[in-house]
Amino acid sequence: MWRHGKRPPWAAGLAALALAAAGAGLYVKHGDAGACWVCAREFRPGLPVRMRVAWLGWRSVCCAGCAVRYARTRPGRVRDLRVTDYATGRGLRAEAAFYVVGSDVRPCHRPDALRVEPGVALPLTWDRCIPSHAAFSDRVSAEDFARAHGGRTASWAELTACRPIR
């Protein structure tokens, strides 16, 4: 018990520190095993991307879309990038890949509606993984995929340029 019902002056600081530590456990930290380093979503099979970031080393991200967004917003930080060929599952350098952007195949995004309670759903209006980005080792495979699933083909240089893809 505190004397005369007063708390010592350091008690408020200790309580604030305890709340901050408890809240830190609720935050999904970058680099957690099984989660994307950029968006903190779970990894999906067949899409792993590894990027070497300046001062941080190799990091895993869920898809080429997260890697593109990271590279565009932090120029010069990505030193090396390895994507997965969507058709074969083999790894390749990002600069050598051909990409299909905006197809109807969206393996990384969340469902089109969020259920908040029984009978109530909120429509999807934005998702960080839309448009989808699928990597291919050759242009022919990328163009065939785009014909079958929609979207447009692009190179890594086009994806990371700070202008819209046409």
Buried (B, 14 or more C-beta within 10 A) or exposed (E): EEEEEEEEEEEEEEEEEEEEEEEEEEEEEEEEEEBBBBBBBEBBEBBBBBBBBEEEEEBBBBBBBBBBBBBEEEEEBBEEBBBBBBBEEEBBEBEEBBBBBBBEBBBBBEEEEEEEEEEEEEEEEEBBBBBBBBBBBBEEBBBBBBEEBEBBBBBBEBBBEEEEBE
